[in-house]
Amino acid sequence: MGHKQYLAVGQAVGGRLLGLPGRRPPPLSMLISHRGARAHGRLAVVMFSIFTVAVGIILSFVPWLDYIIFRELKLWNGSLSYSYWQKPGVIRLTKVYIFNVTNPQGFLENGEKPKLVEVGPFVYREDMEKVNIKFHDNDTVTYQHNKILRFVPEMSVDKHQKLVVPNIPLLTVTSFSPNLAGFLFNLLVSGLALTYRERAKPFVHVTAEELVFGYNDPLVTLAHYFYPKGKRPNSQMGLLLARNGTLDEVSTIYAGQSMERFGYLDKINGLDHLPYWKNRPCNNIRASEGSFFPPRSITKENIVYVYDKDLCRILPLKYRKDVYKDGILAGLYTPPSSTFETAEVNPDNQCYCEGEKCPPRGLQNISPCQYNAPVYLSYPHFYDAEPTLLDDFEGLSPDRKKHESYFMIQPKIGVPIEGLVRVQLNLKVDRAPSIKVNNIHKFPDTTFPIMWVEEGMENLSTPIWRWIFLGTTVGPIMAGLISYGLIIIGLATLITVFIKAYKNFVFSQNSIEIVELSKETIRRGSTLIINGSHKFIPKENTYQPLQRASSSTEDKLQELNFINTESLSQSIGELKGILRSDFVKTNFVETERESLIRSDNEFIVSERRRYSVYQLPDF
């Protein structure tokens, strides 16, 4: 049975060291105390760890990063987006391509197809800022655009070369002649032919600069003086002349308290609809002016709208796929095929051609925005238009990559990181058979391409790219690392403090008890091999069993031999010293070792009193 007692010693010691069941576990107060005294440093570490874990858990469930991003995204005087919106740091370019007619005489006199040669680009940099900014209580802000287009010669062809293009003012006037008195138009054109010979011909020779930003024309000058105020055209003929300077148009957009309509127009010149069209959806202004769009991550919508005065309408853009631009995730948007569809296929386009026959697929009448001049809008080179429109000309070659409009919009914040709007201006000409001056009567019914324009931005400035990249790409990763990192750090610190405190508690409180537990078991009857012989540990006098009976049937003690305890006192003292000193040296620091080895422990004294009589073990 002796081996069971040794096993009991091992189990008891292991239970004390490891905190196994069967003994009272150490109190939780050990985390914030050391040797009975309050450990303020340890308490501070524990509280900090708990606080860190709590903060990490809260941050992992609260969209705190979105709060920061949307706060700086909203338009208010002082937000990050306001500074870039008020004076954009991006480079916006307007590229103009003009169709030069190489056979004007052959077209008029011999019935040849017009041979068109695309000349360009003529590149203009747009320096733009918002002025007259006013914030309102209903989450809107009102402003005007101040634009200056500056020619960029290093990116352009020679802007002073002469080009042959249709005479837009003259052909606009003659197109009205079938509905009015023909002799009056004959008289008017004849007078022009005598006074302004070159300006009375169906085709004129102008430079790109003149066509874009204005040249003197007598018909335009007359219209400027005789048209009613408010509908009066500019004093010169220029297709983009109205783009320079502070625009008359006053825009009001939503500032971002509600992200579902962020950046969309609320009013234009105080109206909640476009004045050019009578019915919806043609006069709808629920569109962006191009700076911000409602984030797709919030609206979940696949269609956004953009408005440009030159378009005379809102342009729908449909989400196609996700793309990456300079490491930033964006959604690619392009116009649906139904944008310039006929009214028979797309009834929503019926309101663009009220009171007249709707044009073929791919064209839209924008004359209400062009002082009633018969100007029609299309994609460049009649891309995605009725194929018969191409049959009347030579030199047109539509290409989706070159001629399609598109936007790349970041879905999280609704900011475009790239976008180009490409449109073509065409002159709708109705034949004037009664006007034979300069062969005008030979100009057939047609929709004649004049030029096409590409405007927008292809790259962000470095500061804007940096903020978008940090907020949409790096930010979500860092937010996860911060949230879960705080939880891991807090838990790791708590575990470390617990293990260290537990070790100190176990060894400081139980080390002497473990030693005495071993001695207690020895005193109760276990045998120690001391100097190669079996001895009991007596208190005063004890007995030693003699040899066992020789008979195999007897298994009991025959006699007890008296042993003087003085002969064992030295052995016991040595044993005590060895057990105490070795154990203490192994588990305690220097000051604790001396205290434990040299002092009389109260536990030892009390145990000596308890065990004055020892029982003999069974053999």
VOGU-3710 file (C-alpha; in Angstrom, 3 decimals, decimal comma):
1> mghkqylavg> 0,000/0,000/0,000  3,038/2,309/0,189  2,907/3,088/-3,526  -0,620/4,546/-3,059  0,676/6,978/-0,495  3,436/8,146/-2,815  0,802/8,529/-5,565  -1,362/10,582/-3,212  1,587/12,866/-2,558  2,098/13,415/-6,296
11> qavggrllgl> -1,568/14,042/-6,962  -1,821/16,509/-4,126  1,255/18,382/-5,265  0,043/18,432/-8,884  -3,374/19,635/-7,829  -1,859/22,501/-5,895  0,469/23,505/-8,714  -2,020/23,240/-11,577  -5,194/24,259/-9,788  -6,901/20,917/-10,429
21> pgrrppplsm> -10,242/20,039/-8,814  -10,187/18,640/-5,357  -8,570/21,657/-3,714  -9,931/25,166/-3,243  -9,068/27,297/-6,346  -7,119/30,507/-5,780  -9,288/33,610/-5,336  -9,819/36,075/-8,206  -8,351/38,782/-6,035  -4,931/37,360/-6,852
31> lishrgarah> -5,098/39,322/-10,142  -4,932/42,661/-8,343  -2,896/41,727/-5,237  0,591/40,540/-4,458  1,442/38,806/-1,153  -1,713/40,196/0,417  -1,198/43,804/-0,677  -3,074/45,692/-3,412  -0,957/45,833/-6,600  -1,983/49,155/-8,154
41> grlavvmfsi> 0,144/48,665/-11,256  -1,397/45,281/-11,934  -4,881/46,687/-11,311  -4,242/49,441/-13,863  -3,081/46,882/-16,450  -6,175/44,739/-15,845  -8,538/47,705/-16,176  -6,767/48,894/-19,326  -7,017/45,399/-20,851  -10,733/45,160/-20,105
51> ftvavgiils> -11,265/48,623/-21,562  -9,276/47,678/-24,704  -11,350/44,534/-25,260  -14,588/46,460/-24,763  -13,555/49,177/-27,228  -12,505/46,558/-29,798  -15,858/44,770/-29,516  -17,791/48,031/-29,871  -15,746/49,130/-32,907  -16,253/45,770/-34,589
61> fvpwldyiif> -20,046/46,264/-34,516  -20,261/50,040/-35,106  -19,568/51,453/-38,645  -17,294/54,144/-37,247  -15,235/54,398/-40,440  -18,369/55,144/-42,490  -19,260/57,900/-40,049  -15,880/59,560/-40,560  -15,986/59,166/-44,354  -19,538/60,470/-44,803
71> relklwngsl> -18,919/63,358/-42,439  -16,071/64,585/-44,640  -17,990/63,723/-47,807  -20,979/65,934/-47,056  -20,886/69,460/-48,423  -20,471/71,979/-45,643  -18,073/74,852/-45,307  -15,052/73,104/-43,828  -15,476/69,524/-45,007  -12,785/67,846/-47,049
81> sysywqkpgv> -15,012/67,351/-50,087  -16,138/70,983/-50,044  -12,660/72,306/-50,794  -12,263/70,003/-53,809  -15,829/70,621/-54,965  -15,592/74,393/-54,731  -12,380/74,492/-56,752  -11,641/71,064/-58,216  -8,021/70,046/-58,372  -8,670/67,592/-61,198
91> irltkvyifn> -7,715/68,357/-64,775  -10,855/68,608/-66,881  -10,260/68,654/-70,612  -12,556/69,477/-73,506  -11,444/67,911/-76,775  -13,041/69,119/-80,002  -12,991/67,183/-83,291  -14,265/69,016/-86,386  -15,458/67,380/-89,622  -13,746/69,083/-92,535
101> vtnpqgflen> -15,713/68,822/-95,822  -13,229/68,163/-98,627  -15,684/68,196/-101,596  -18,210/70,986/-101,033  -18,586/71,757/-104,772  -18,905/68,107/-105,746  -21,556/67,665/-103,077  -23,651/70,647/-104,215  -23,138/70,500/-107,972  -22,582/66,808/-108,707
111> gekpklvevg> -24,589/65,121/-105,945  -21,567/63,429/-104,413  -21,600/62,166/-100,891  -19,932/64,616/-98,517  -16,368/63,474/-97,803  -15,614/64,175/-94,174  -12,173/64,233/-92,602  -12,001/64,390/-88,815  -9,534/67,095/-87,703  -8,432/67,275/-84,091
121> pfvyredmek> -8,196/67,167/-81,287  -8,335/70,801/-80,332  -7,796/70,533/-76,595  -8,977/73,071/-74,042  -8,306/72,903/-70,337  -11,252/73,836/-68,166  -10,420/75,994/-65,152  -13,602/75,908/-63,140  -14,794/76,952/-59,719  -18,115/77,372/-57,973
131> vnikfhdndt> -19,072/80,919/-57,060  -21,944/82,612/-55,229  -22,275/79,592/-52,928  -25,155/79,660/-50,438  -26,175/76,902/-48,014  -29,818/76,371/-47,094  -31,561/74,701/-44,174  -33,198/72,033/-46,344  -29,891/70,222/-47,036  -29,233/72,082/-50,300
141> vtyqhnkilr> -26,568/74,426/-51,600  -26,895/76,954/-54,437  -24,041/78,044/-56,699  -22,974/79,118/-60,179  -20,196/77,846/-62,412  -17,334/80,067/-63,435  -15,516/78,398/-66,338  -12,572/79,408/-68,431  -11,452/77,216/-71,351  -7,759/77,614/-72,159
151> fvpemsvdkh> -6,231/76,179/-75,299  -3,539/73,507/-74,752  -1,283/73,689/-77,838  1,014/70,799/-76,856  -1,941/68,416/-76,942  -3,652/69,893/-80,006  -3,341/70,297/-83,733  -2,961/73,759/-85,271  -6,038/75,726/-84,331  -5,435/78,347/-87,049
161> qklvvpnipl> -5,822/76,049/-90,040  -8,848/76,746/-92,215  -11,635/74,184/-92,276  -14,747/73,866/-94,444  -17,985/73,382/-92,491  -21,694/73,999/-93,194  -22,854/77,570/-92,739  -24,977/76,993/-89,663  -26,746/80,414/-89,432  -27,605/80,494/-93,135
171> ltvtsfspnl> -28,844/76,902/-93,351  -30,852/77,445/-90,164  -32,691/80,354/-91,787  -33,236/78,628/-95,137  -34,614/75,530/-93,426  -37,568/77,676/-92,267  -38,261/79,019/-95,781  -40,706/76,282/-96,913  -43,053/77,310/-94,125  -42,786/81,051/-94,817
181> agflfnllvs> -42,754/83,378/-97,793  -39,959/82,158/-100,029  -39,429/85,500/-101,762  -38,541/87,132/-98,426  -35,765/84,610/-97,838  -34,594/85,016/-101,428  -34,381/88,738/-100,843  -32,550/88,266/-97,547  -30,000/85,841/-98,955  -29,504/87,974/-102,045
191> glaltyrera> -28,727/90,961/-99,852  -26,239/88,867/-97,882  -24,600/87,718/-101,102  -24,007/91,333/-102,114  -22,826/92,527/-98,726  -21,180/89,455/-97,186  -20,246/87,237/-100,095  -18,586/84,468/-98,080  -21,279/84,424/-95,401  -24,006/83,792/-97,987
201> kpfvhvtaee> -22,662/80,429/-99,135  -23,782/76,985/-97,856  -20,239/76,255/-96,666  -17,844/78,615/-94,894  -14,104/78,594/-94,274  -13,329/79,071/-90,589  -10,657/78,076/-88,112  -11,302/75,759/-85,214  -10,942/78,664/-82,815  -13,605/80,625/-84,684
211> lvfgyndplv> -16,054/77,738/-84,893  -15,674/76,930/-81,205  -15,433/80,396/-79,637  -17,083/82,639/-82,178  -16,822/84,501/-85,445  -18,824/87,413/-86,793  -21,876/86,523/-88,815  -24,512/89,001/-90,003  -27,470/86,697/-89,424  -26,408/85,989/-85,835
221> tlahyfypkg> -25,929/89,706/-85,258  -29,447/90,406/-86,538  -30,901/87,674/-84,348  -29,053/89,055/-81,340  -30,702/92,442/-81,749  -34,206/91,353/-82,777  -34,792/88,244/-80,640  -36,773/88,789/-77,408  -34,711/89,358/-74,331  -34,085/86,099/-72,509
231> krpnsqmgll> -34,069/84,138/-75,773  -31,465/86,279/-77,430  -28,430/84,397/-78,818  -24,865/85,590/-78,514  -23,635/88,305/-80,818  -21,227/85,857/-82,503  -21,518/82,400/-83,970  -19,644/79,946/-81,719  -20,710/76,469/-80,687  -19,007/76,613/-77,271
241> larngtldev> -19,037/80,349/-76,802  -21,478/80,200/-73,903  -19,114/78,040/-71,877  -16,661/80,797/-70,978  -17,150/83,082/-67,976  -19,704/82,880/-65,191  -22,692/80,934/-66,436  -26,144/82,406/-66,007  -27,493/79,062/-64,827  -28,007/78,853/-61,048
251> stiyagqsme> -27,901/75,283/-59,737  -29,132/73,929/-56,404  -27,986/70,456/-55,301  -28,418/68,274/-52,221  -25,495/68,581/-49,807  -25,478/65,039/-48,411  -27,521/64,792/-45,211  -29,403/62,100/-47,096  -26,962/60,056/-49,159  -29,786/58,622/-51,295
261> rfgyldking> -29,904/61,914/-53,229  -26,414/63,242/-52,583  -25,157/65,463/-55,419  -28,448/65,408/-57,305  -30,081/68,614/-58,519  -32,958/70,090/-56,570  -33,557/73,151/-58,767  -32,173/74,888/-61,851  -32,777/78,643/-61,950  -35,358/78,148/-59,233
271> ldhlpywknr> -37,312/75,524/-61,219  -37,711/71,886/-60,248  -37,835/70,846/-63,910  -36,169/71,633/-67,250  -38,021/74,447/-69,058  -37,187/73,084/-72,514  -39,651/70,176/-72,396  -43,283/70,109/-71,350  -43,717/66,622/-69,941  -41,895/64,103/-67,815
281> pcnniraseg> -39,574/62,304/-67,904  -37,982/64,637/-70,463  -38,043/67,657/-68,132  -36,837/65,718/-65,109  -33,774/67,136/-63,305  -33,140/64,265/-60,912  -29,516/64,019/-61,959  -25,997/64,894/-60,883  -24,058/67,794/-62,320  -21,045/65,467/-62,411
291> sffpprsitk> -19,226/66,070/-59,102  -21,020/63,561/-56,848  -23,454/60,687/-57,251  -25,552/58,854/-54,627  -23,343/55,938/-53,473  -24,444/52,652/-54,986  -23,536/50,875/-51,727  -26,432/52,795/-50,109  -29,015/53,174/-52,883  -28,448/49,697/-54,421
301> enivyvydkd> -29,524/51,231/-57,750  -27,895/50,363/-61,075  -28,913/53,577/-62,858  -27,505/57,053/-62,206  -28,109/60,274/-64,142  -25,876/63,145/-65,206  -26,938/66,585/-66,441  -25,112/68,967/-68,756  -26,676/72,084/-70,231  -25,231/71,270/-73,650
311> lcrilplkyr> -27,082/67,936/-73,593  -30,391/69,709/-73,014  -31,489/66,654/-71,032  -30,348/64,221/-68,352  -28,221/61,331/-69,550  -28,860/57,923/-67,909  -25,871/55,757/-67,070  -26,253/52,048/-66,324  -23,942/50,005/-64,115  -22,048/47,392/-66,124
321> kdvykdgila> -19,301/45,871/-63,976  -16,662/46,531/-61,329  -13,288/47,803/-62,495  -10,114/49,067/-60,832  -8,583/52,433/-61,604  -5,160/53,108/-60,049  -5,912/50,625/-57,263  -9,372/52,043/-56,467  -12,518/49,962/-56,920  -15,119/51,600/-59,160
331> glytppsstf> -18,290/50,754/-61,025  -18,274/51,191/-64,796  -21,373/53,019/-66,115  -22,384/53,541/-69,753  -25,597/54,855/-71,373  -28,298/52,262/-72,067  -29,019/51,486/-75,710  -32,484/53,014/-75,249  -31,115/56,518/-74,593  -31,527/57,769/-78,185
341> etaevnpdnq> -34,039/55,111/-79,201  -37,142/55,947/-81,223  -40,379/56,701/-79,435  -41,920/53,527/-80,848  -39,375/51,436/-78,962  -38,857/53,702/-75,964  -42,049/55,709/-75,198  -40,142/57,837/-72,673  -38,497/59,632/-75,606  -41,812/60,764/-77,084
351> cycegekcpp> -41,736/64,000/-75,088  -38,519/65,049/-76,861  -40,288/65,347/-80,196  -43,721/66,789/-79,402  -45,315/68,594/-82,335  -42,980/67,059/-84,883  -41,918/63,740/-86,259  -39,396/61,935/-84,070  -35,929/61,554/-85,605  -34,352/58,181/-86,436
361> rglqnispcq> -32,692/56,079/-83,782  -29,510/57,701/-82,495  -30,643/61,330/-82,833  -32,302/63,792/-80,485  -33,547/67,284/-81,165  -31,948/69,840/-78,807  -33,063/72,982/-80,645  -34,814/74,387/-77,519  -31,357/74,747/-75,962  -29,802/76,233/-79,135
371> ynapvylsyp> -32,053/79,249/-79,735  -34,321/77,082/-81,893  -31,537/76,284/-84,341  -32,146/72,776/-85,775  -29,289/71,124/-83,870  -29,521/67,405/-83,202  -27,515/65,426/-80,684  -25,964/61,989/-81,267  -22,963/59,938/-80,321  -19,760/60,616/-82,328
381> hfydaeptll> -19,690/59,206/-85,866  -23,331/58,172/-85,373  -22,253/55,404/-83,024  -25,180/53,216/-81,926  -27,487/55,017/-84,376  -29,602/54,105/-87,383  -27,212/52,640/-90,013  -28,838/54,707/-92,784  -27,375/57,856/-91,197  -23,922/56,616/-92,153
391> ddfeglspdr> -24,898/55,895/-95,747  -25,118/59,597/-96,642  -21,470/60,347/-95,773  -17,947/59,164/-96,362  -15,318/59,197/-93,646  -17,417/58,171/-90,636  -16,345/55,079/-88,697  -18,076/54,578/-85,335  -15,972/52,879/-82,655  -17,313/51,955/-79,244
401> kkhesyfmiq> -14,001/52,459/-77,459  -13,489/55,927/-78,936  -17,047/57,206/-79,067  -18,966/55,785/-76,094  -19,610/57,890/-73,008  -18,783/56,344/-69,649  -18,218/57,038/-65,970  -16,214/55,170/-63,327  -17,850/55,854/-59,963  -16,542/54,681/-56,592
411> pkigvpiegl> -19,495/52,762/-55,067  -18,713/53,574/-51,427  -18,653/57,351/-51,684  -20,196/58,067/-55,110  -17,253/60,105/-56,383  -16,328/59,698/-60,078  -12,671/58,797/-60,542  -12,893/58,929/-64,331  -15,591/60,044/-66,715  -15,985/61,195/-70,309
421> vrvqlnlkvd> -19,094/62,451/-72,059  -18,847/62,197/-75,852  -21,526/63,803/-77,999  -21,796/64,987/-81,591  -23,528/68,130/-82,832  -25,391/67,749/-86,108  -27,264/70,286/-88,194  -30,698/69,215/-89,407  -31,101/70,744/-92,867  -34,393/70,932/-94,740
431> rapsikvnni> -34,108/71,626/-98,450  -35,044/75,144/-99,622  -35,950/74,664/-103,302  -36,980/78,311/-103,799  -33,627/79,794/-102,771  -31,273/79,385/-105,691  -28,602/81,833/-104,622  -25,208/80,119/-104,393  -26,858/76,732/-105,103  -28,565/76,651/-101,724
441> hkfpdttfpi> -31,540/74,901/-103,314  -29,261/71,932/-104,094  -28,486/71,287/-100,414  -30,552/68,125/-99,706  -32,522/67,080/-96,665  -29,964/65,621/-94,308  -28,561/65,590/-90,791  -25,054/66,941/-91,321  -22,280/66,248/-88,743  -20,469/69,425/-87,656
451> mwveegmenl> -18,165/68,354/-84,807  -18,041/66,145/-81,773  -16,858/66,926/-78,256  -15,261/64,852/-75,516  -15,272/66,423/-72,082  -14,442/65,148/-68,628  -11,485/63,866/-66,666  -9,280/60,856/-67,137  -7,145/61,050/-63,983  -7,511/62,307/-60,446
461> stpiwrwifl> -5,058/64,696/-58,887  -2,650/63,115/-56,397  -4,243/64,612/-53,237  -7,753/63,525/-54,245  -6,552/60,055/-55,250  -4,752/59,710/-51,908  -7,848/60,552/-49,863  -10,110/58,271/-51,899  -7,593/55,416/-51,754  -7,176/55,764/-47,980
471> gttvgpimag> -10,909/55,992/-47,356  -12,085/53,169/-49,628  -9,166/50,749/-49,937  -6,825/51,125/-46,956  -9,492/52,319/-44,514  -11,656/49,156/-44,379  -8,555/46,974/-43,905  -7,170/49,193/-41,151  -10,580/49,393/-39,467  -10,710/45,600/-39,181
481> lisygliiig> -7,128/45,420/-37,936  -7,773/48,101/-35,324  -11,031/46,571/-34,065  -9,863/42,973/-33,822  -6,328/44,016/-32,875  -7,660/45,791/-29,776  -9,576/42,659/-28,797  -6,545/40,403/-29,286  -4,167/42,751/-27,447  -6,580/43,155/-24,536
491> latlitvfik> -7,181/39,416/-24,178  -3,494/38,608/-24,511  -2,649/41,122/-21,794  -5,322/39,718/-19,474  -4,113/36,159/-20,022  -0,506/37,156/-19,380  -1,409/38,971/-16,162  -3,522/36,030/-15,004  -0,793/33,464/-15,646  1,861/35,529/-13,877
501> ayknfvfsqn> -0,413/36,260/-10,920  -1,504/32,641/-10,712  2,054/31,379/-10,601  2,991/33,835/-7,870  -0,096/32,947/-5,883  0,348/29,174/-6,117  4,024/29,037/-5,241  3,949/31,682/-2,510  0,906/30,248/-0,717  1,385/26,541/-1,171
511> sieivelske> 5,121/25,892/-1,355  5,629/25,196/2,371  2,339/23,349/2,554  3,493/21,053/-0,239  6,680/20,271/1,677  4,801/19,621/4,902  2,254/17,496/3,053  5,074/15,245/1,960  6,502/15,101/5,486  3,031/14,462/6,878
521> tirrgstlii> 2,640/11,434/4,659  6,065/10,220/5,674  5,215/10,602/9,386  2,028/8,608/8,883  3,866/5,440/8,032  5,724/5,782/4,757  9,239/4,545/4,703  12,189/6,566/3,614  15,366/5,046/2,430  17,937/6,771/4,523
531> ngshkfipke> 21,451/5,494/4,186  20,139/2,288/2,623  17,849/1,210/5,525  14,114/1,521/6,414  13,334/3,897/9,280  10,219/5,405/10,801  9,973/9,090/11,646  9,200/9,185/15,382  8,154/12,008/17,622  9,633/10,719/20,907
541> ntyqplqras> 9,882/6,957/20,953  8,799/4,608/18,248  9,197/1,024/17,228  10,727/-0,738/14,287  9,325/-4,022/13,042  11,586/-7,045/13,100  11,908/-9,523/10,283  8,726/-11,005/8,865  7,715/-14,536/9,684  9,416/-17,129/7,598
551> sstedklqel> 6,174/-18,938/7,058  4,536/-18,048/3,712  1,101/-18,137/5,277  1,916/-15,396/7,823  2,105/-11,852/6,618  2,234/-9,785/9,785  4,707/-8,196/12,147  6,170/-10,494/14,777  7,782/-7,966/17,089  8,490/-4,293/17,540
561> nfinteslsq> 11,950/-3,187/18,444  12,417/0,008/20,483  14,343/2,750/18,710  15,723/5,849/20,383  14,600/9,035/18,530  17,856/10,778/19,237  19,559/8,502/16,738  17,208/9,823/14,030  17,132/13,486/14,934  20,128/14,274/12,806
571> sigelkgilr> 18,669/12,419/9,810  15,347/14,240/10,149  17,039/17,604/10,407  19,034/16,880/7,289  15,899/15,787/5,485  14,046/18,923/6,524  16,831/21,140/5,397  17,180/19,389/2,074  13,458/19,482/1,318  12,993/23,072/2,332
581> sdfvktnfve> 16,112/24,542/0,840  15,964/22,696/-2,473  12,312/23,483/-3,027  12,691/27,108/-1,980  15,801/27,632/-4,093  13,952/26,298/-7,098  10,798/28,416/-6,830  11,614/31,692/-5,021  13,786/34,762/-5,353  16,770/35,335/-3,076
591> tereslirsd> 15,028/37,318/-0,311  12,141/34,865/-0,171  14,508/31,906/-0,035  16,293/33,148/3,076  13,042/33,947/4,812  11,531/30,543/4,131  14,642/28,468/4,935  15,617/30,133/8,205  12,266/30,895/9,797  10,086/28,579/11,826
601> nefivserrr> 6,917/28,317/9,823  3,744/28,367/11,895  2,297/25,647/9,721  5,165/23,294/10,670  4,749/23,978/14,387  1,032/23,369/14,273  1,480/20,123/12,356  3,952/18,839/14,929  1,389/19,325/17,638  -1,281/17,491/15,694
611> ysvyqlpdf> 0,673/14,310/15,062  2,066/13,067/18,363  0,986/9,531/17,661  1,798/7,767/14,411  0,020/4,785/13,073  1,852/1,957/11,470  1,050/1,259/7,847  -0,240/-2,048/6,611  2,324/-4,352/5,065
//
